[in-house]
Amino acid sequence: MKSILDDLKKISSLVNLAQLINNSPTDKFPLFVTNLFGFTKNLFVKLLCESEHQVYLLCEDSKSLDESNAELSIMGLSDKTIIINELKPDILQEMLTEITNRNDFILLSTYDLLTCALPDKEQIRKNTTQISVGGDLSYNNLVEYFNLLNYQKENFVEAPGDYSQRGAIIDFWSYSEKNPVRLEFDGDFIESIRHFDPESQRSIESIPTSTLAGELSPSLRENISNIFDYLINPVVMAGKYALDNLTLIRTAASHEEIHFAAPDSKKEDVAEEDDFPDADTQIAETKTQASHVDLQSLIDKSTARWIIEDELGLSDRKHELGFSEAPTIGSNYDVLFRTLTEFASSGFRIVLTAENDLQSNHLGDVSVIRFRSSQNRNLTFKKRICSSRFQARCIDRLSNIQQTLSNKSNFKSKSG
């Protein structure tokens, strides 16, 4: 996979676009480009990560978000990726805390996050305490702090807001953490910090630091923020069609004032009345509130540098990348190999990647017979197998036939 990626990263249209982003002043954005089909979009994200600290990729739906996450994971970027796939309060708090504490990352979300009102970044920061190995937070002070945050003492930690004590060990699940945390003390000295599995209660991994935060329950009528207030000079990749649709929905709506739930300090009432609206409620509300989200204003006023795919637009800022959409081949091998023959005859190097061993062997057997008979020598077979459910779905897209001409600018992707 690495050798293939190294070749693909040399595609001149992607390299030139990355250089244009790096060298262009802010007033030259947004940049409009022709569509990045299939795997090429996430390949470009990987290329951007070599020079950019923060890249924000907007996905049309949860399926495309999962596919992008799988493709980025295959390219070795899983540790750098932050995913916001739900607009639930606990998930938002956890992800926003992670964004606040990191400088380099790839953010993936659907377009719904653009219309979601978020708490101010400073509220997230003030609500979060850093805990480190060797830190000066004493055992008794930590227990007292749990009570101040309205954490519940339990025999076993099973949900955010729980904590437990067993001798020199304190377990807790912070609202700002994806996994519960286990602290081991030596007197008032934090000797180790580990994540653990809430089901088996077994430690997963040692970590140098963790965060502790109470449940965030501000009144969102004050200090309303948006996702761009959490990002620092990011490159944002989006589609014009999706942005236009969101703008039309917002523009056609009424101008009522958005109403958010008032804060409630009682933990048992949290499940009944969230401080953040849940995903369905949030989306329903945003569709009827035109005056509170202006996407064009986000583009103009934020420090984000927008790359907008616009296949039909006539903008003078539009850059032709030279990619074409993969045709639907299915099981029609006649169409597949007619297409391969056409590109091989034009001098393209063709790489076939398969979803599994059976498919790889079958493609190889059929291809070798047909291509040997036509004396085409520009076809290379690479067998790539992924067992992960998400990776398998990703490979379905990755297994597009990828033809790269070494010293030419065009790259075309044909599906097998």
C-alpha positions as CSV (number, residue, x, y, z in Angstrom):
1,M,0.0,0.0,0.0
2,K,2.8,2.4,0.8
3,S,4.4,2.2,-2.6
4,I,1.0,2.8,-4.3
5,L,0.4,5.8,-2.1
6,D,3.8,7.2,-2.8
7,D,3.0,7.1,-6.5
8,L,-0.4,8.5,-6.1
9,K,0.9,11.4,-4.0
10,K,2.9,12.5,-7.0
11,I,-0.2,13.3,-9.1
12,S,0.7,16.8,-10.3
13,S,-2.9,18.2,-10.1
14,L,-3.0,17.3,-6.3
15,V,0.5,18.5,-5.7
16,N,-0.1,21.8,-7.5
17,L,-3.4,22.4,-5.5
18,A,-1.6,21.7,-2.2
19,Q,1.1,24.2,-3.1
20,L,-1.5,26.8,-4.2
21,I,-3.2,26.4,-0.8
22,N,0.1,26.9,1.1
23,N,1.1,29.9,-0.9
24,S,-2.2,31.8,-1.4
25,P,-3.1,34.7,0.8
26,T,-6.4,34.5,2.7
27,D,-8.3,36.8,0.3
28,K,-7.8,34.3,-2.5
29,F,-10.2,31.8,-0.8
30,P,-12.5,30.1,-1.3
31,L,-10.8,28.1,-4.0
32,F,-13.3,26.3,-6.4
33,V,-12.1,23.0,-7.9
34,T,-13.6,20.2,-10.0
35,N,-14.7,17.1,-8.2
36,L,-12.4,14.9,-6.3
37,F,-13.9,11.5,-7.0
38,G,-13.6,8.4,-4.8
39,F,-10.3,7.8,-3.0
40,T,-8.7,10.9,-4.4
41,K,-10.4,13.2,-1.9
42,N,-8.9,11.4,1.1
43,L,-5.6,11.0,-0.7
44,F,-5.5,14.8,-1.0
45,V,-6.3,15.1,2.7
46,K,-3.2,13.0,3.4
47,L,-1.1,15.2,1.1
48,L,-2.4,18.3,2.9
49,C,-1.4,16.9,6.3
50,E,2.2,17.0,5.3
51,S,2.1,20.9,5.5
52,E,-1.2,21.8,7.3
53,H,-1.9,21.4,11.0
54,Q,-5.7,21.2,10.8
55,V,-7.8,19.8,7.9
56,Y,-11.6,19.7,8.2
57,L,-13.4,17.4,5.8
58,L,-17.2,17.8,5.5
59,C,-19.1,14.6,4.5
60,E,-22.6,14.4,3.0
61,D,-23.8,11.6,5.4
62,S,-22.7,9.1,8.0
63,K,-21.9,6.5,5.4
64,S,-19.5,8.7,3.5
65,L,-18.0,9.8,6.9
66,D,-17.3,6.1,7.8
67,E,-15.8,5.5,4.4
68,S,-13.5,8.5,4.7
69,N,-12.5,7.4,8.2
70,A,-11.7,3.9,6.9
71,E,-9.6,5.2,4.0
72,L,-7.7,7.6,6.2
73,S,-7.1,4.8,8.6
74,I,-5.7,2.6,5.8
75,M,-3.3,5.4,5.0
76,G,-2.1,5.5,8.6
77,L,-3.9,8.6,9.8
78,S,-6.3,7.0,12.4
79,D,-4.5,8.6,15.3
80,K,-4.7,12.0,13.7
81,T,-8.5,11.8,13.0
82,I,-11.2,13.3,15.1
83,I,-14.8,12.2,14.2
84,I,-18.0,14.0,15.2
85,N,-20.7,11.7,13.9
86,E,-23.4,12.6,16.4
87,L,-24.6,15.9,17.8
88,K,-25.4,14.4,21.2
89,P,-24.3,16.5,24.2
90,D,-21.8,13.9,25.7
91,I,-20.2,13.2,22.3
92,L,-19.9,16.9,21.5
93,Q,-18.3,17.7,24.8
94,E,-15.8,14.8,24.5
95,M,-14.9,15.8,20.9
96,L,-14.7,19.5,21.5
97,T,-12.4,18.9,24.5
98,E,-10.2,16.8,22.3
99,I,-10.1,19.5,19.6
100,T,-9.3,22.1,22.3
101,N,-6.4,20.1,23.6
102,R,-4.8,19.2,20.2
103,N,-3.1,21.3,17.5
104,D,-2.7,18.8,14.7
105,F,-5.7,16.8,13.5
106,I,-8.1,15.9,10.7
107,L,-11.7,16.6,11.6
108,L,-14.5,14.7,10.0
109,S,-18.2,15.6,10.4
110,T,-21.4,15.9,8.4
111,Y,-22.6,19.3,7.3
112,D,-25.1,19.3,10.2
113,L,-22.3,20.4,12.5
114,L,-22.1,23.8,10.6
115,T,-25.6,24.6,11.8
116,C,-25.1,23.4,15.4
117,A,-24.8,26.0,18.1
118,L,-21.9,25.1,20.4
119,P,-20.7,26.4,23.8
120,D,-17.9,28.9,23.8
121,K,-14.4,27.4,23.5
122,E,-13.4,29.1,26.7
123,Q,-16.2,27.4,28.6
124,I,-14.9,24.1,27.5
125,R,-11.4,25.0,28.6
126,K,-12.4,26.3,32.0
127,N,-14.6,23.3,32.6
128,T,-11.7,20.9,32.0
129,T,-8.8,19.9,34.4
130,Q,-5.7,18.2,33.2
131,I,-4.4,15.3,35.2
132,S,-0.8,14.1,34.7
133,V,1.4,11.3,36.0
134,G,3.4,12.8,38.9
135,G,0.9,15.7,39.2
136,D,0.2,17.5,42.5
137,L,-3.5,16.6,42.7
138,S,-3.9,14.7,46.0
139,Y,-6.1,11.7,46.5
140,N,-8.4,13.4,49.0
141,N,-8.7,16.6,47.0
142,L,-9.6,14.6,43.9
143,V,-12.4,12.8,45.7
144,E,-13.7,16.1,47.0
145,Y,-13.6,17.5,43.5
146,F,-15.7,14.6,42.2
147,N,-18.4,15.6,44.7
148,L,-18.2,19.2,43.6
149,L,-18.7,18.1,40.0
150,N,-21.7,16.0,41.0
151,Y,-20.1,12.7,40.1
152,Q,-21.7,9.6,41.6
153,K,-19.8,7.1,43.6
154,E,-20.4,3.6,42.4
155,N,-18.9,0.1,42.9
156,F,-17.9,0.0,39.3
157,V,-17.5,2.8,36.8
158,E,-19.9,2.1,33.9
159,A,-20.9,5.6,32.5
160,P,-19.7,9.2,32.3
161,G,-20.1,10.9,35.7
162,D,-19.3,7.7,37.7
163,Y,-16.3,7.2,40.0
164,S,-15.1,4.5,42.4
165,Q,-12.4,4.0,45.0
166,R,-10.5,0.8,45.8
167,G,-7.6,1.4,48.1
168,A,-4.9,3.5,46.2
169,I,-6.9,3.2,43.0
170,I,-9.5,5.7,41.7
171,D,-11.5,5.0,38.6
172,F,-13.6,7.6,36.9
173,W,-15.3,8.4,33.6
174,S,-15.0,12.0,32.7
175,Y,-17.5,13.7,30.4
176,S,-14.5,14.8,28.4
177,E,-13.1,11.3,27.8
178,K,-14.0,8.6,25.4
179,N,-12.9,5.9,27.8
180,P,-12.9,5.7,31.6
181,V,-9.7,6.4,33.4
182,R,-7.8,4.5,36.2
183,L,-5.5,6.4,38.5
184,E,-3.1,4.6,40.8
185,F,-1.7,6.6,43.7
186,D,1.4,6.3,45.8
187,G,0.4,8.5,48.7
188,D,-0.6,11.8,47.1
189,F,1.6,11.0,44.0
190,I,-0.1,9.9,40.8
191,E,1.9,6.8,39.8
192,S,0.1,5.8,36.7
193,I,-2.9,6.7,34.5
194,R,-4.6,4.1,32.3
195,H,-7.7,3.8,30.2
196,F,-9.8,0.7,30.9
197,D,-12.7,-1.2,29.4
198,P,-16.0,-0.4,31.2
199,E,-17.3,-3.8,30.5
200,S,-14.4,-6.0,31.5
201,Q,-13.0,-3.4,33.9
202,R,-9.5,-4.3,32.6
203,S,-6.9,-1.7,31.8
204,I,-6.4,-1.0,28.0
205,E,-3.4,1.3,27.8
206,S,-1.2,3.6,29.8
207,I,-1.4,7.3,29.1
208,P,0.7,10.3,30.3
209,T,-2.3,12.6,30.9
210,S,-6.0,12.6,31.1
211,T,-8.8,15.2,31.5
212,L,-11.5,15.6,34.1
213,A,-14.6,17.7,33.4
214,G,-18.0,18.1,34.9
215,E,-21.1,17.8,32.7
216,L,-21.3,20.9,30.6
217,S,-24.6,22.6,31.2
218,P,-24.4,26.3,30.1
219,S,-27.3,28.3,28.8
220,L,-26.6,28.3,25.1
221,R,-28.4,31.6,24.7
222,E,-25.2,33.2,25.9
223,N,-21.8,32.8,24.3
224,I,-23.1,30.8,21.4
225,S,-20.2,29.6,19.3
226,N,-19.6,27.5,16.1
227,I,-17.1,24.8,15.1
228,F,-14.8,27.4,13.5
229,D,-14.2,29.1,16.8
230,Y,-12.5,25.9,17.8
231,L,-10.2,25.6,14.8
232,I,-7.0,27.5,14.0
233,N,-6.5,28.5,10.3
234,P,-7.9,25.1,9.0
235,V,-8.2,24.0,5.4
236,V,-11.9,23.1,4.9
237,M,-13.0,20.7,2.2
238,A,-16.6,20.9,1.2
239,G,-19.0,20.5,-1.8
240,K,-20.8,23.5,-3.2
241,Y,-24.0,21.5,-3.8
242,A,-24.2,20.5,-0.1
243,L,-23.4,24.0,1.1
244,D,-26.1,25.5,-1.3
245,N,-28.7,23.1,0.0
246,L,-28.0,24.0,3.6
247,T,-28.1,27.7,2.7
248,L,-31.4,27.3,0.9
249,I,-33.0,25.4,3.9
250,R,-31.9,28.1,6.2
251,T,-32.9,31.0,4.0
252,A,-36.4,29.6,3.4
253,A,-37.1,29.3,7.1
254,S,-38.8,31.5,9.7
255,H,-37.0,34.1,11.9
256,E,-38.0,32.9,15.3
257,E,-35.6,33.0,18.1
258,I,-33.8,29.8,18.9
259,H,-34.8,28.4,22.2
260,F,-32.4,26.1,24.2
261,A,-33.0,24.2,27.3
262,A,-32.1,26.0,30.5
263,P,-29.2,24.4,32.5
264,D,-30.2,21.8,35.1
265,S,-27.7,20.7,37.8
266,K,-29.6,17.5,38.7
267,K,-27.9,14.6,37.2
268,E,-31.0,12.4,37.1
269,D,-32.8,14.9,34.9
270,V,-30.0,15.0,32.3
271,A,-31.5,12.2,30.3
272,E,-34.9,13.9,30.1
273,E,-33.7,17.3,29.1
274,D,-30.4,17.8,27.4
275,D,-28.5,21.1,27.6
276,F,-27.6,20.5,23.9
277,P,-30.5,19.5,21.7
278,D,-30.1,16.0,20.5
279,A,-29.2,15.4,16.8
280,D,-32.8,15.1,15.5
281,T,-34.0,18.1,17.5
282,Q,-31.0,20.2,16.6
283,I,-31.4,19.5,12.9
284,A,-35.2,20.1,13.0
285,E,-34.6,23.5,14.8
286,T,-31.9,24.6,12.5
287,K,-34.1,24.0,9.4
288,T,-36.5,26.6,10.8
289,Q,-34.0,29.3,11.9
290,A,-32.7,31.2,8.9
291,S,-31.2,34.2,10.7
292,H,-28.9,32.4,13.1
293,V,-26.6,30.6,10.7
294,D,-25.1,32.3,7.6
295,L,-22.9,29.9,5.8
296,Q,-21.5,32.6,3.5
297,S,-20.6,34.6,6.6
298,L,-18.7,31.6,8.0
299,I,-16.7,31.4,4.8
300,D,-16.0,35.1,4.7
301,K,-15.2,35.8,8.3
302,S,-13.6,32.7,9.6
303,T,-9.9,32.1,9.2
304,A,-10.7,28.9,7.4
305,R,-9.4,28.4,3.9
306,W,-12.2,26.7,1.9
307,I,-11.7,24.3,-0.9
308,I,-15.1,23.9,-2.6
309,E,-15.8,21.2,-5.1
310,D,-18.0,22.8,-7.8
311,E,-18.5,20.6,-10.9
312,L,-21.0,22.9,-12.7
313,G,-20.0,26.4,-11.5
314,L,-18.4,29.0,-13.7
315,S,-16.3,30.7,-11.1
316,D,-13.1,32.3,-12.3
317,R,-11.4,30.7,-9.3
318,K,-12.3,27.2,-10.4
319,H,-9.3,24.9,-10.9
320,E,-9.5,21.9,-13.2
321,L,-8.1,18.8,-11.5
322,G,-8.6,16.3,-14.3
323,F,-10.3,13.5,-12.3
324,S,-13.3,11.5,-13.7
325,E,-15.9,9.6,-11.9
326,A,-15.6,5.8,-11.8
327,P,-18.1,4.1,-14.1
328,T,-20.4,1.3,-12.8
329,I,-18.8,-2.0,-13.8
330,G,-20.4,-4.5,-11.5
331,S,-19.7,-8.0,-12.7
332,N,-19.4,-7.0,-16.4
333,Y,-15.8,-8.0,-17.1
334,D,-16.2,-7.2,-20.8
335,V,-16.7,-3.5,-19.9
336,L,-14.0,-3.7,-17.3
337,F,-11.3,-5.1,-19.6
338,R,-12.3,-3.0,-22.6
339,T,-11.7,0.0,-20.4
340,L,-8.4,-1.3,-19.1
341,T,-7.2,-2.1,-22.6
342,E,-8.1,1.5,-23.7
343,F,-6.0,3.0,-20.9
344,A,-3.2,0.6,-21.1
345,S,-2.9,1.3,-24.9
346,S,-2.6,5.0,-24.0
347,G,0.5,4.3,-21.8
348,F,-1.2,4.4,-18.3
349,R,0.1,2.3,-15.5
350,I,-2.9,0.5,-14.1
351,V,-3.1,-0.8,-10.5
352,L,-6.0,-3.2,-9.5
353,T,-6.7,-3.5,-5.8
354,A,-9.2,-6.1,-4.6
355,E,-11.4,-6.3,-1.5
356,N,-10.5,-9.8,-0.5
357,D,-8.3,-12.8,-1.5
358,L,-10.9,-14.6,-3.6
359,Q,-11.7,-11.5,-5.6
360,S,-8.0,-10.7,-6.0
361,N,-7.2,-14.2,-7.3
362,H,-10.2,-14.2,-9.7
363,L,-9.3,-10.8,-11.1
364,G,-5.7,-11.9,-11.5
365,D,-6.6,-15.1,-13.3
366,V,-9.0,-13.5,-15.7
367,S,-6.8,-10.4,-16.3
368,V,-3.6,-12.3,-16.9
369,I,-5.3,-14.5,-19.6
370,R,-6.9,-11.5,-21.4
371,F,-3.9,-9.1,-21.1
372,R,-1.3,-11.7,-22.1
373,S,-3.3,-12.4,-25.2
374,S,-3.3,-8.7,-26.1
375,Q,0.4,-8.2,-25.0
376,N,-0.4,-5.3,-22.7
377,R,2.4,-4.9,-20.1
378,N,1.2,-1.9,-18.2
379,L,-1.0,-3.8,-15.8
380,T,0.3,-4.5,-12.3
381,F,-1.6,-6.7,-9.7
382,K,-1.4,-5.8,-6.0
383,K,-3.4,-7.9,-3.5
384,R,-4.7,-5.9,-0.6
385,I,-6.8,-7.6,2.1
386,C,-8.6,-5.8,5.0
387,S,-10.6,-7.7,7.6
388,S,-12.2,-4.7,9.3
389,R,-15.8,-4.1,8.5
390,F,-15.1,-0.4,7.8
391,Q,-12.0,-1.1,5.9
392,A,-13.8,-3.6,3.7
393,R,-16.4,-0.9,2.9
394,C,-13.5,1.5,2.2
395,I,-11.7,-0.9,0.0
396,D,-14.8,-1.2,-2.1
397,R,-14.1,2.4,-3.0
398,L,-10.3,2.1,-2.9
399,S,-10.6,-0.9,-5.4
400,N,-11.4,1.6,-8.1
401,I,-9.0,1.0,-11.0
402,Q,-6.3,3.7,-10.4
403,Q,-4.4,4.7,-13.5
404,T,-1.5,7.0,-13.0
405,L,0.7,8.4,-15.7
406,S,4.1,9.1,-14.1
407,N,4.9,12.4,-15.6
408,K,1.5,13.6,-16.6
409,S,-1.1,15.6,-14.6
410,N,-4.2,13.6,-15.2
411,F,-5.3,10.8,-12.9
412,K,-8.3,8.7,-13.7
413,S,-10.1,6.2,-11.5
414,K,-12.1,3.3,-13.0
415,S,-14.0,0.9,-10.8
416,G,-13.5,-2.9,-10.7
